Amino acid sequence: MRVLVIDDERKTGAYVKKGLEESGFVVDVANDGAEGLILASEATYDVIVLDVMLPGKSGLELCRELRSMLPNLRCLMLTSYADDEALLDAIIAGASGFVLKQILGTDLVAAVR
């Protein structure tokens, strides 16, 4: 599986990338939404893991935009906050899943699969 991680926190992006690569995924990382859109338009990804709170365009807005461009794409929202409203907004935006950044490596791999 090919995965794109979009997160403005470089440590989080590196952690997610490392965990997914150790499980056999091919992973690219973007540090903001604009970079993520460019990468998503240049390569075929099975899943995009994106931070809910991105600077500029939010992860939810980005999810909507990506899903309109690539209807078969799966988006997994990543957040620091357990918020029912954000979860509902993610579902409405077309996200396939919603996980907390504190997720353990094996649980993250399962969520991406």
Biopython code that builds the backbone (N, CA, C, O; Angstrom):
import numpy as np
from Bio.PDB.StructureBuilder import StructureBuilder

atoms = [
    (1, "MET", "N", (0.840, -1.186, 0.000)),
    (1, "MET", "CA", (0.000, 0.000, 0.000)),
    (1, "MET", "C", (0.883, 1.247, 0.000)),
    (1, "MET", "O", (1.949, 1.277, 0.614)),
    (2, "ARG", "N", (0.425, 2.235, -0.681)),
    (2, "ARG", "CA", (1.133, 3.514, -0.726)),
    (2, "ARG", "C", (0.344, 4.528, 0.109)),
    (2, "ARG", "O", (-0.863, 4.690, -0.071)),
    (3, "VAL", "N", (1.044, 5.204, 1.022)),
    (3, "VAL", "CA", (0.407, 6.111, 1.986)),
    (3, "VAL", "C", (1.094, 7.472, 1.928)),
    (3, "VAL", "O", (2.316, 7.563, 1.804)),
    (4, "LEU", "N", (0.293, 8.516, 2.019)),
    (4, "LEU", "CA", (0.801, 9.877, 2.153)),
    (4, "LEU", "C", (0.385, 10.387, 3.521)),
    (4, "LEU", "O", (-0.791, 10.323, 3.882)),
    (5, "VAL", "N", (1.348, 10.895, 4.284)),
    (5, "VAL", "CA", (1.083, 11.481, 5.593)),
    (5, "VAL", "C", (1.207, 12.989, 5.439)),
    (5, "VAL", "O", (2.224, 13.484, 4.953)),
    (6, "ILE", "N", (0.170, 13.726, 5.854)),
    (6, "ILE", "CA", (0.196, 15.183, 5.811)),
    (6, "ILE", "C", (0.033, 15.683, 7.239)),
    (6, "ILE", "O", (-1.044, 15.587, 7.827)),
    (7, "ASP", "N", (1.122, 16.218, 7.787)),
    (7, "ASP", "CA", (1.116, 16.713, 9.164)),
    (7, "ASP", "C", (2.172, 17.803, 9.287)),
    (7, "ASP", "O", (3.310, 17.618, 8.856)),
    (8, "ASP", "N", (1.800, 18.930, 9.870)),
    (8, "ASP", "CA", (2.748, 20.037, 10.002)),
    (8, "ASP", "C", (3.743, 19.824, 11.145)),
    (8, "ASP", "O", (4.733, 20.550, 11.239)),
    (9, "GLU", "N", (3.500, 18.854, 12.002)),
    (9, "GLU", "CA", (4.445, 18.519, 13.063)),
    (9, "GLU", "C", (5.409, 17.465, 12.512)),
    (9, "GLU", "O", (5.046, 16.300, 12.348)),
    (10, "ARG", "N", (6.627, 17.892, 12.232)),
    (10, "ARG", "CA", (7.596, 17.004, 11.576)),
    (10, "ARG", "C", (7.857, 15.723, 12.372)),
    (10, "ARG", "O", (8.041, 14.659, 11.782)),
    (11, "LYS", "N", (7.873, 15.814, 13.697)),
    (11, "LYS", "CA", (8.108, 14.616, 14.518)),
    (11, "LYS", "C", (6.983, 13.613, 14.336)),
    (11, "LYS", "O", (7.227, 12.411, 14.238)),
    (12, "THR", "N", (5.755, 14.103, 14.290)),
    (12, "THR", "CA", (4.616, 13.204, 14.099)),
    (12, "THR", "C", (4.700, 12.539, 12.731)),
    (12, "THR", "O", (4.516, 11.327, 12.615)),
    (13, "GLY", "N", (4.975, 13.326, 11.700)),
    (13, "GLY", "CA", (5.093, 12.771, 10.357)),
    (13, "GLY", "C", (6.172, 11.705, 10.272)),
    (13, "GLY", "O", (5.976, 10.661, 9.650)),
    (14, "ALA", "N", (7.324, 11.973, 10.905)),
    (14, "ALA", "CA", (8.429, 11.007, 10.895)),
    (14, "ALA", "C", (8.059, 9.739, 11.661)),
    (14, "ALA", "O", (8.393, 8.635, 11.232)),
    (15, "TYR", "N", (7.371, 9.894, 12.793)),
    (15, "TYR", "CA", (6.951, 8.739, 13.610)),
    (15, "TYR", "C", (5.983, 7.858, 12.825)),
    (15, "TYR", "O", (6.135, 6.637, 12.783)),
    (16, "VAL", "N", (4.988, 8.489, 12.204)),
    (16, "VAL", "CA", (3.996, 7.736, 11.435)),
    (16, "VAL", "C", (4.668, 7.048, 10.253)),
    (16, "VAL", "O", (4.405, 5.877, 9.980)),
    (17, "LYS", "N", (5.534, 7.775, 9.555)),
    (17, "LYS", "CA", (6.245, 7.196, 8.409)),
    (17, "LYS", "C", (7.049, 5.971, 8.826)),
    (17, "LYS", "O", (6.960, 4.921, 8.190)),
    (18, "LYS", "N", (7.828, 6.102, 9.888)),
    (18, "LYS", "CA", (8.670, 4.997, 10.350)),
    (18, "LYS", "C", (7.828, 3.773, 10.700)),
    (18, "LYS", "O", (8.146, 2.659, 10.282)),
    (19, "GLY", "N", (6.753, 3.978, 11.466)),
    (19, "GLY", "CA", (5.903, 2.859, 11.869)),
    (19, "GLY", "C", (5.259, 2.153, 10.691)),
    (19, "GLY", "O", (5.169, 0.925, 10.663)),
    (20, "LEU", "N", (4.808, 2.936, 9.714)),
    (20, "LEU", "CA", (4.163, 2.332, 8.550)),
    (20, "LEU", "C", (5.179, 1.640, 7.635)),
    (20, "LEU", "O", (4.900, 0.567, 7.100)),
    (21, "GLU", "N", (6.350, 2.246, 7.454)),
    (21, "GLU", "CA", (7.371, 1.614, 6.621)),
    (21, "GLU", "C", (7.848, 0.297, 7.214)),
    (21, "GLU", "O", (8.135, -0.650, 6.481)),
    (22, "GLU", "N", (7.934, 0.232, 8.539)),
    (22, "GLU", "CA", (8.337, -1.023, 9.195)),
    (22, "GLU", "C", (7.317, -2.135, 8.951)),
    (22, "GLU", "O", (7.635, -3.316, 9.089)),
    (23, "SER", "N", (6.098, -1.754, 8.589)),
    (23, "SER", "CA", (5.060, -2.743, 8.297)),
    (23, "SER", "C", (4.881, -2.974, 6.805)),
    (23, "SER", "O", (3.921, -3.620, 6.386)),
    (24, "GLY", "N", (5.800, -2.450, 6.001)),
    (24, "GLY", "CA", (5.791, -2.737, 4.579)),
    (24, "GLY", "C", (5.102, -1.716, 3.695)),
    (24, "GLY", "O", (5.021, -1.919, 2.483)),
    (25, "PHE", "N", (4.608, -0.637, 4.251)),
    (25, "PHE", "CA", (3.965, 0.403, 3.452)),
    (25, "PHE", "C", (5.028, 1.272, 2.768)),
    (25, "PHE", "O", (6.140, 1.413, 3.276)),
    (26, "VAL", "N", (4.687, 1.842, 1.638)),
    (26, "VAL", "CA", (5.497, 2.859, 0.977)),
    (26, "VAL", "C", (4.898, 4.193, 1.423)),
    (26, "VAL", "O", (3.710, 4.438, 1.212)),
    (27, "VAL", "N", (5.714, 5.060, 2.041)),
    (27, "VAL", "CA", (5.172, 6.256, 2.692)),
    (27, "VAL", "C", (5.914, 7.513, 2.243)),
    (27, "VAL", "O", (7.144, 7.552, 2.214)),
    (28, "ASP", "N", (5.140, 8.531, 1.897)),
    (28, "ASP", "CA", (5.654, 9.873, 1.649)),
    (28, "ASP", "C", (5.067, 10.785, 2.715)),
    (28, "ASP", "O", (4.011, 10.495, 3.276)),
    (29, "VAL", "N", (5.757, 11.894, 2.996)),
    (29, "VAL", "CA", (5.299, 12.836, 4.006)),
    (29, "VAL", "C", (5.272, 14.237, 3.422)),
    (29, "VAL", "O", (6.210, 14.655, 2.744)),
    (30, "ALA", "N", (4.185, 14.964, 3.689)),
    (30, "ALA", "CA", (4.062, 16.377, 3.342)),
    (30, "ALA", "C", (3.890, 17.151, 4.640)),
    (30, "ALA", "O", (3.233, 16.681, 5.569)),
    (31, "ASN", "N", (4.481, 18.337, 4.704)),
    (31, "ASN", "CA", (4.438, 19.130, 5.931)),
    (31, "ASN", "C", (3.323, 20.166, 5.966)),
    (31, "ASN", "O", (3.166, 20.870, 6.963)),
    (32, "ASP", "N", (2.552, 20.267, 4.900)),
    (32, "ASP", "CA", (1.390, 21.160, 4.893)),
    (32, "ASP", "C", (0.439, 20.731, 3.778)),
    (32, "ASP", "O", (0.759, 19.860, 2.969)),
    (33, "GLY", "N", (-0.724, 21.354, 3.755)),
    (33, "GLY", "CA", (-1.746, 20.970, 2.794)),
    (33, "GLY", "C", (-1.356, 21.218, 1.346)),
    (33, "GLY", "O", (-1.669, 20.410, 0.472)),
    (34, "ALA", "N", (-0.674, 22.334, 1.086)),
    (34, "ALA", "CA", (-0.283, 22.650, -0.282)),
    (34, "ALA", "C", (0.672, 21.592, -0.830)),
    (34, "ALA", "O", (0.514, 21.127, -1.958)),
    (35, "GLU", "N", (1.654, 21.219, -0.029)),
    (35, "GLU", "CA", (2.594, 20.172, -0.436)),
    (35, "GLU", "C", (1.861, 18.840, -0.599)),
    (35, "GLU", "O", (2.155, 18.073, -1.517)),
    (36, "GLY", "N", (0.909, 18.569, 0.292)),
    (36, "GLY", "CA", (0.131, 17.340, 0.206)),
    (36, "GLY", "C", (-0.681, 17.245, -1.068)),
    (36, "GLY", "O", (-0.765, 16.177, -1.673)),
    (37, "LEU", "N", (-1.285, 18.358, -1.484)),
    (37, "LEU", "CA", (-2.054, 18.367, -2.733)),
    (37, "LEU", "C", (-1.161, 18.095, -3.936)),
    (37, "LEU", "O", (-1.548, 17.372, -4.855)),
    (38, "ILE", "N", (0.037, 18.679, -3.925)),
    (38, "ILE", "CA", (0.971, 18.444, -5.031)),
    (38, "ILE", "C", (1.347, 16.967, -5.097)),
    (38, "ILE", "O", (1.280, 16.353, -6.162)),
    (39, "LEU", "N", (1.744, 16.392, -3.950)),
    (39, "LEU", "CA", (2.118, 14.978, -3.941)),
    (39, "LEU", "C", (0.956, 14.082, -4.350)),
    (39, "LEU", "O", (1.146, 13.122, -5.096)),
    (40, "ALA", "N", (-0.245, 14.390, -3.867)),
    (40, "ALA", "CA", (-1.420, 13.571, -4.191)),
    (40, "ALA", "C", (-1.766, 13.632, -5.676)),
    (40, "ALA", "O", (-2.321, 12.680, -6.226)),
    (41, "SER", "N", (-1.440, 14.743, -6.321)),
    (41, "SER", "CA", (-1.729, 14.853, -7.747)),
    (41, "SER", "C", (-0.651, 14.201, -8.604)),
    (41, "SER", "O", (-0.878, 13.924, -9.782)),
    (42, "GLU", "N", (0.523, 13.955, -8.019)),
    (42, "GLU", "CA", (1.641, 13.383, -8.765)),
    (42, "GLU", "C", (1.793, 11.876, -8.614)),
    (42, "GLU", "O", (2.461, 11.239, -9.428)),
    (43, "ALA", "N", (1.187, 11.299, -7.588)),
    (43, "ALA", "CA", (1.333, 9.859, -7.332)),
    (43, "ALA", "C", (-0.011, 9.279, -6.934)),
    (43, "ALA", "O", (-0.937, 10.010, -6.580)),
    (44, "THR", "N", (-0.110, 7.970, -6.993)),
    (44, "THR", "CA", (-1.344, 7.285, -6.601)),
    (44, "THR", "C", (-1.168, 6.740, -5.191)),
    (44, "THR", "O", (-0.283, 5.924, -4.933)),
    (45, "TYR", "N", (-2.015, 7.198, -4.289)),
    (45, "TYR", "CA", (-1.981, 6.739, -2.901)),
    (45, "TYR", "C", (-3.247, 5.954, -2.605)),
    (45, "TYR", "O", (-4.321, 6.254, -3.127)),
    (46, "ASP", "N", (-3.100, 4.943, -1.758)),
    (46, "ASP", "CA", (-4.261, 4.184, -1.304)),
    (46, "ASP", "C", (-4.930, 4.881, -0.128)),
    (46, "ASP", "O", (-6.155, 4.888, -0.005)),
    (47, "VAL", "N", (-4.096, 5.473, 0.742)),
    (47, "VAL", "CA", (-4.585, 6.127, 1.961)),
    (47, "VAL", "C", (-3.784, 7.400, 2.180)),
    (47, "VAL", "O", (-2.574, 7.438, 1.957)),
    (48, "ILE", "N", (-4.480, 8.438, 2.620)),
    (48, "ILE", "CA", (-3.809, 9.647, 3.070)),
    (48, "ILE", "C", (-4.151, 9.833, 4.537)),
    (48, "ILE", "O", (-5.320, 9.898, 4.919)),
    (49, "VAL", "N", (-3.103, 9.918, 5.353)),
    (49, "VAL", "CA", (-3.256, 10.168, 6.790)),
    (49, "VAL", "C", (-3.032, 11.653, 6.971)),
    (49, "VAL", "O", (-1.941, 12.151, 6.694)),
    (50, "LEU", "N", (-4.060, 12.379, 7.437)),
    (50, "LEU", "CA", (-3.877, 13.806, 7.557)),
    (50, "LEU", "C", (-4.328, 14.373, 8.888)),
    (50, "LEU", "O", (-5.338, 13.973, 9.466)),
    (51, "ASP", "N", (-3.536, 15.318, 9.340)),
    (51, "ASP", "CA", (-3.788, 16.024, 10.588)),
    (51, "ASP", "C", (-5.043, 16.871, 10.427)),
    (51, "ASP", "O", (-5.219, 17.533, 9.405)),
    (52, "VAL", "N", (-5.903, 16.855, 11.413)),
    (52, "VAL", "CA", (-7.115, 17.666, 11.380)),
    (52, "VAL", "C", (-6.763, 19.152, 11.402)),
    (52, "VAL", "O", (-7.384, 19.952, 10.702)),
    (53, "MET", "N", (-5.762, 19.518, 12.209)),
    (53, "MET", "CA", (-5.403, 20.922, 12.404)),
    (53, "MET", "C", (-4.144, 21.275, 11.622)),
    (53, "MET", "O", (-3.040, 21.216, 12.165)),
    (54, "LEU", "N", (-4.298, 21.638, 10.363)),
    (54, "LEU", "CA", (-3.181, 22.071, 9.537)),
    (54, "LEU", "C", (-3.228, 23.595, 9.402)),
    (54, "LEU", "O", (-4.309, 24.183, 9.442)),
    (55, "PRO", "N", (-2.085, 24.230, 9.244)),
    (55, "PRO", "CA", (-2.103, 25.678, 9.016)),
    (55, "PRO", "C", (-2.684, 25.982, 7.633)),
    (55, "PRO", "O", (-2.540, 25.190, 6.702)),
    (56, "GLY", "N", (-3.329, 27.115, 7.515)),
    (56, "GLY", "CA", (-3.954, 27.473, 6.241)),
    (56, "GLY", "C", (-5.240, 26.699, 6.057)),
    (56, "GLY", "O", (-6.242, 26.986, 6.713)),
    (57, "LYS", "N", (-5.220, 25.734, 5.183)),
    (57, "LYS", "CA", (-6.388, 24.886, 4.921)),
    (57, "LYS", "C", (-6.419, 23.765, 5.947)),
    (57, "LYS", "O", (-5.422, 23.064, 6.120)),
    (58, "SER", "N", (-7.534, 23.584, 6.625)),
    (58, "SER", "CA", (-7.633, 22.532, 7.647)),
    (58, "SER", "C", (-7.585, 21.152, 7.000)),
    (58, "SER", "O", (-7.820, 21.004, 5.801)),
    (59, "GLY", "N", (-7.280, 20.155, 7.809)),
    (59, "GLY", "CA", (-7.282, 18.786, 7.328)),
    (59, "GLY", "C", (-8.641, 18.349, 6.821)),
    (59, "GLY", "O", (-8.733, 17.548, 5.891)),
    (60, "LEU", "N", (-9.696, 18.871, 7.427)),
    (60, "LEU", "CA", (-11.050, 18.532, 6.987)),
    (60, "LEU", "C", (-11.329, 19.116, 5.602)),
    (60, "LEU", "O", (-11.908, 18.446, 4.747)),
    (61, "GLU", "N", (-10.919, 20.361, 5.385)),
    (61, "GLU", "CA", (-11.081, 20.972, 4.059)),
    (61, "GLU", "C", (-10.263, 20.219, 3.024)),
    (61, "GLU", "O", (-10.719, 19.972, 1.908)),
    (62, "LEU", "N", (-9.062, 19.862, 3.408)),
    (62, "LEU", "CA", (-8.178, 19.118, 2.519)),
    (62, "LEU", "C", (-8.760, 17.742, 2.191)),
    (62, "LEU", "O", (-8.677, 17.283, 1.052)),
    (63, "CYS", "N", (-9.341, 17.100, 3.178)),
    (63, "CYS", "CA", (-9.985, 15.799, 2.961)),
    (63, "CYS", "C", (-11.094, 15.927, 1.913)),
    (63, "CYS", "O", (-11.172, 15.116, 0.990)),
    (64, "ARG", "N", (-11.941, 16.936, 2.052)),
    (64, "ARG", "CA", (-13.014, 17.161, 1.077)),
    (64, "ARG", "C", (-12.444, 17.356, -0.330)),
    (64, "ARG", "O", (-12.931, 16.775, -1.300)),
    (65, "GLU", "N", (-11.407, 18.183, -0.417)),
    (65, "GLU", "CA", (-10.807, 18.487, -1.717)),
    (65, "GLU", "C", (-10.169, 17.239, -2.336)),
    (65, "GLU", "O", (-10.361, 16.963, -3.521)),
    (66, "LEU", "N", (-9.422, 16.498, -1.544)),
    (66, "LEU", "CA", (-8.782, 15.281, -2.042)),
    (66, "LEU", "C", (-9.813, 14.256, -2.485)),
    (66, "LEU", "O", (-9.652, 13.622, -3.528)),
    (67, "ARG", "N", (-10.865, 14.090, -1.702)),
    (67, "ARG", "CA", (-11.902, 13.098, -2.046)),
    (67, "ARG", "C", (-12.676, 13.512, -3.297)),
    (67, "ARG", "O", (-13.144, 12.650, -4.041)),
    (68, "SER", "N", (-12.818, 14.822, -3.540)),
    (68, "SER", "CA", (-13.498, 15.242, -4.769)),
    (68, "SER", "C", (-12.599, 15.005, -5.990)),
    (68, "SER", "O", (-13.092, 14.693, -7.074)),
    (69, "MET", "N", (-11.273, 15.156, -5.808)),
    (69, "MET", "CA", (-10.322, 14.895, -6.896)),
    (69, "MET", "C", (-10.140, 13.400, -7.138)),
    (69, "MET", "O", (-10.021, 12.953, -8.279)),
    (70, "LEU", "N", (-10.121, 12.631, -6.040)),
    (70, "LEU", "CA", (-9.794, 11.201, -6.092)),
    (70, "LEU", "C", (-10.839, 10.421, -5.289)),
    (70, "LEU", "O", (-10.590, 10.070, -4.136)),
    (71, "PRO", "N", (-11.992, 10.151, -5.877)),
    (71, "PRO", "CA", (-13.113, 9.550, -5.126)),
    (71, "PRO", "C", (-12.811, 8.208, -4.459)),
    (71, "PRO", "O", (-13.453, 7.872, -3.464)),
    (72, "ASN", "N", (-11.858, 7.432, -4.973)),
    (72, "ASN", "CA", (-11.545, 6.127, -4.381)),
    (72, "ASN", "C", (-10.523, 6.210, -3.260)),
    (72, "ASN", "O", (-10.219, 5.204, -2.619)),
    (73, "LEU", "N", (-9.995, 7.393, -3.022)),
    (73, "LEU", "CA", (-8.989, 7.604, -1.995)),
    (73, "LEU", "C", (-9.607, 7.460, -0.601)),
    (73, "LEU", "O", (-10.742, 7.872, -0.362)),
    (74, "ARG", "N", (-8.844, 6.876, 0.297)),
    (74, "ARG", "CA", (-9.266, 6.774, 1.699)),
    (74, "ARG", "C", (-8.463, 7.774, 2.513)),
    (74, "ARG", "O", (-7.245, 7.871, 2.367)),
    (75, "CYS", "N", (-9.154, 8.518, 3.373)),
    (75, "CYS", "CA", (-8.496, 9.493, 4.248)),
    (75, "CYS", "C", (-8.676, 9.075, 5.697)),
    (75, "CYS", "O", (-9.788, 8.787, 6.141)),
    (76, "LEU", "N", (-7.582, 9.045, 6.419)),
    (76, "LEU", "CA", (-7.586, 8.742, 7.845)),
    (76, "LEU", "C", (-7.182, 10.013, 8.573)),
    (76, "LEU", "O", (-6.059, 10.494, 8.419)),
    (77, "MET", "N", (-8.095, 10.555, 9.364)),
    (77, "MET", "CA", (-7.845, 11.804, 10.078)),
    (77, "MET", "C", (-7.077, 11.503, 11.358)),
    (77, "MET", "O", (-7.386, 10.554, 12.079)),
    (78, "LEU", "N", (-6.073, 12.330, 11.622)),
    (78, "LEU", "CA", (-5.197, 12.185, 12.780)),
    (78, "LEU", "C", (-5.324, 13.453, 13.619)),
    (78, "LEU", "O", (-5.171, 14.558, 13.098)),
    (79, "THR", "N", (-5.600, 13.305, 14.908)),
    (79, "THR", "CA", (-5.804, 14.481, 15.748)),
    (79, "THR", "C", (-5.256, 14.270, 17.154)),
    (79, "THR", "O", (-5.095, 13.141, 17.619)),
    (80, "SER", "N", (-4.979, 15.370, 17.805)),
    (80, "SER", "CA", (-4.527, 15.334, 19.202)),
    (80, "SER", "C", (-5.694, 15.363, 20.174)),
    (80, "SER", "O", (-5.520, 15.086, 21.361)),
    (81, "TYR", "N", (-6.878, 15.696, 19.685)),
    (81, "TYR", "CA", (-8.025, 15.939, 20.568)),
    (81, "TYR", "C", (-9.188, 15.011, 20.263)),
    (81, "TYR", "O", (-9.606, 14.888, 19.112)),
    (82, "ALA", "N", (-9.704, 14.365, 21.286)),
    (82, "ALA", "CA", (-10.904, 13.544, 21.152)),
    (82, "ALA", "C", (-12.099, 14.491, 21.208)),
    (82, "ALA", "O", (-12.498, 14.938, 22.283)),
    (83, "ASP", "N", (-12.657, 14.786, 20.060)),
    (83, "ASP", "CA", (-13.711, 15.792, 19.940)),
    (83, "ASP", "C", (-14.819, 15.229, 19.058)),
    (83, "ASP", "O", (-14.603, 14.944, 17.880)),
    (84, "ASP", "N", (-16.008, 15.072, 19.638)),
    (84, "ASP", "CA", (-17.124, 14.499, 18.886)),
    (84, "ASP", "C", (-17.491, 15.338, 17.667)),
    (84, "ASP", "O", (-17.856, 14.795, 16.624)),
    (85, "GLU", "N", (-17.397, 16.651, 17.795)),
    (85, "GLU", "CA", (-17.737, 17.526, 16.674)),
    (85, "GLU", "C", (-16.746, 17.338, 15.518)),
    (85, "GLU", "O", (-17.147, 17.283, 14.356)),
    (86, "ALA", "N", (-15.458, 17.241, 15.843)),
    (86, "ALA", "CA", (-14.442, 17.017, 14.810)),
    (86, "ALA", "C", (-14.647, 15.655, 14.142)),
    (86, "ALA", "O", (-14.457, 15.518, 12.934)),
    (87, "LEU", "N", (-15.032, 14.654, 14.927)),
    (87, "LEU", "CA", (-15.309, 13.328, 14.369)),
    (87, "LEU", "C", (-16.465, 13.408, 13.373)),
    (87, "LEU", "O", (-16.370, 12.865, 12.273)),
    (88, "LEU", "N", (-17.541, 14.072, 13.745)),
    (88, "LEU", "CA", (-18.686, 14.231, 12.850)),
    (88, "LEU", "C", (-18.285, 15.002, 11.597)),
    (88, "LEU", "O", (-18.660, 14.624, 10.487)),
    (89, "ASP", "N", (-17.523, 16.081, 11.769)),
    (89, "ASP", "CA", (-17.057, 16.862, 10.621)),
    (89, "ASP", "C", (-16.195, 16.012, 9.691)),
    (89, "ASP", "O", (-16.279, 16.150, 8.471)),
    (90, "ALA", "N", (-15.368, 15.136, 10.258)),
    (90, "ALA", "CA", (-14.517, 14.262, 9.447)),
    (90, "ALA", "C", (-15.363, 13.289, 8.627)),
    (90, "ALA", "O", (-15.073, 13.046, 7.456)),
    (91, "ILE", "N", (-16.383, 12.747, 9.226)),
    (91, "ILE", "CA", (-17.275, 11.826, 8.513)),
    (91, "ILE", "C", (-17.969, 12.554, 7.366)),
    (91, "ILE", "O", (-18.065, 12.031, 6.256)),
    (92, "ILE", "N", (-18.448, 13.759, 7.642)),
    (92, "ILE", "CA", (-19.111, 14.555, 6.609)),
    (92, "ILE", "C", (-18.142, 14.905, 5.483)),
    (92, "ILE", "O", (-18.536, 14.959, 4.318)),
    (93, "ALA", "N", (-16.869, 15.143, 5.829)),
    (93, "ALA", "CA", (-15.854, 15.482, 4.825)),
    (93, "ALA", "C", (-15.465, 14.282, 3.970)),
    (93, "ALA", "O", (-14.797, 14.446, 2.948)),
    (94, "GLY", "N", (-15.871, 13.081, 4.370)),
    (94, "GLY", "CA", (-15.575, 11.885, 3.591)),
    (94, "GLY", "C", (-14.448, 11.029, 4.132)),
    (94, "GLY", "O", (-13.973, 10.123, 3.447)),
    (95, "ALA", "N", (-14.015, 11.305, 5.356)),
    (95, "ALA", "CA", (-12.939, 10.516, 5.954)),
    (95, "ALA", "C", (-13.394, 9.081, 6.193)),
    (95, "ALA", "O", (-14.557, 8.823, 6.505)),
    (96, "SER", "N", (-12.460, 8.162, 6.042)),
    (96, "SER", "CA", (-12.734, 6.745, 6.294)),
    (96, "SER", "C", (-12.477, 6.366, 7.738)),
    (96, "SER", "O", (-12.962, 5.337, 8.208)),
    (97, "GLY", "N", (-11.711, 7.195, 8.453)),
    (97, "GLY", "CA", (-11.390, 6.906, 9.845)),
    (97, "GLY", "C", (-10.881, 8.133, 10.562)),
    (97, "GLY", "O", (-10.591, 9.159, 9.947)),
    (98, "PHE", "N", (-10.774, 8.009, 11.890)),
    (98, "PHE", "CA", (-10.419, 9.136, 12.758)),
    (98, "PHE", "C", (-9.688, 8.542, 13.948)),
    (98, "PHE", "O", (-10.276, 7.774, 14.710)),
    (99, "VAL", "N", (-8.401, 8.886, 14.126)),
    (99, "VAL", "CA", (-7.621, 8.322, 15.232)),
    (99, "VAL", "C", (-6.878, 9.438, 15.962)),
    (99, "VAL", "O", (-6.608, 10.503, 15.408)),
    (100, "LEU", "N", (-6.561, 9.159, 17.213)),
    (100, "LEU", "CA", (-5.788, 10.102, 18.019)),
    (100, "LEU", "C", (-4.302, 9.926, 17.750)),
    (100, "LEU", "O", (-3.849, 8.815, 17.473)),
    (101, "LYS", "N", (-3.539, 11.013, 17.829)),
    (101, "LYS", "CA", (-2.099, 10.956, 17.585)),
    (101, "LYS", "C", (-1.381, 10.069, 18.594)),
    (101, "LYS", "O", (-0.265, 9.622, 18.329)),
    (102, "GLN", "N", (-1.986, 9.806, 19.726)),
    (102, "GLN", "CA", (-1.366, 8.969, 20.743)),
    (102, "GLN", "C", (-1.463, 7.481, 20.399)),
    (102, "GLN", "O", (-1.033, 6.636, 21.183)),
    (103, "ILE", "N", (-2.014, 7.164, 19.253)),
    (103, "ILE", "CA", (-2.214, 5.779, 18.841)),
    (103, "ILE", "C", (-0.863, 5.039, 18.800)),
    (103, "ILE", "O", (0.156, 5.610, 18.409)),
    (104, "LEU", "N", (-0.874, 3.798, 19.200)),
    (104, "LEU", "CA", (0.324, 2.963, 19.150)),
    (104, "LEU", "C", (0.560, 2.461, 17.740)),
    (104, "LEU", "O", (-0.376, 2.366, 16.947)),
    (105, "GLY", "N", (1.795, 2.141, 17.426)),
    (105, "GLY", "CA", (2.183, 1.744, 16.079)),
    (105, "GLY", "C", (1.330, 0.650, 15.466)),
    (105, "GLY", "O", (0.883, 0.780, 14.326)),
    (106, "THR", "N", (1.097, -0.427, 16.207)),
    (106, "THR", "CA", (0.316, -1.543, 15.631)),
    (106, "THR", "C", (-1.136, -1.130, 15.397)),
    (106, "THR", "O", (-1.757, -1.582, 14.435)),
    (107, "ASP", "N", (-1.676, -0.289, 16.252)),
    (107, "ASP", "CA", (-3.054, 0.192, 16.050)),
    (107, "ASP", "C", (-3.137, 1.133, 14.851)),
    (107, "ASP", "O", (-4.125, 1.127, 14.116)),
    (108, "LEU", "N", (-2.098, 1.940, 14.658)),
    (108, "LEU", "CA", (-2.065, 2.833, 13.494)),
    (108, "LEU", "C", (-2.002, 2.018, 12.209)),
    (108, "LEU", "O", (-2.706, 2.320, 11.245)),
    (109, "VAL", "N", (-1.176, 1.001, 12.191)),
    (109, "VAL", "CA", (-1.081, 0.127, 11.012)),
    (109, "VAL", "C", (-2.440, -0.498, 10.713)),
    (109, "VAL", "O", (-2.862, -0.547, 9.557)),
    (110, "ALA", "N", (-3.120, -0.969, 11.741)),
    (110, "ALA", "CA", (-4.454, -1.565, 11.554)),
    (110, "ALA", "C", (-5.445, -0.535, 11.030)),
    (110, "ALA", "O", (-6.269, -0.855, 10.173)),
    (111, "ALA", "N", (-5.380, 0.691, 11.529)),
    (111, "ALA", "CA", (-6.291, 1.749, 11.086)),
    (111, "ALA", "C", (-6.043, 2.093, 9.608)),
    (111, "ALA", "O", (-6.991, 2.326, 8.858)),
    (112, "VAL", "N", (-4.792, 2.123, 9.201)),
    (112, "VAL", "CA", (-4.475, 2.417, 7.800)),
    (112, "VAL", "C", (-4.933, 1.288, 6.908)),
    (112, "VAL", "O", (-5.445, 1.532, 5.815)),
    (113, "ARG", "N", (-4.758, 0.053, 7.353)),
    (113, "ARG", "CA", (-5.221, -1.090, 6.542)),
    (113, "ARG", "C", (-6.735, -1.086, 6.430)),
    (113, "ARG", "O", (-7.308, -1.967, 5.788)),
]
sb = StructureBuilder()
sb.init_structure("model")
sb.init_model(0)
sb.init_chain("A")
sb.init_seg("    ")
for serial, (resi, resn, name, xyz) in enumerate(atoms, 1):
    if name == "N":
        sb.init_residue(resn, " ", resi, " ")
    sb.init_atom(name, np.array(xyz, "f"), 0.0, 1.0, " ", f" {name:<3s}", serial, name[0])
structure = sb.get_structure()
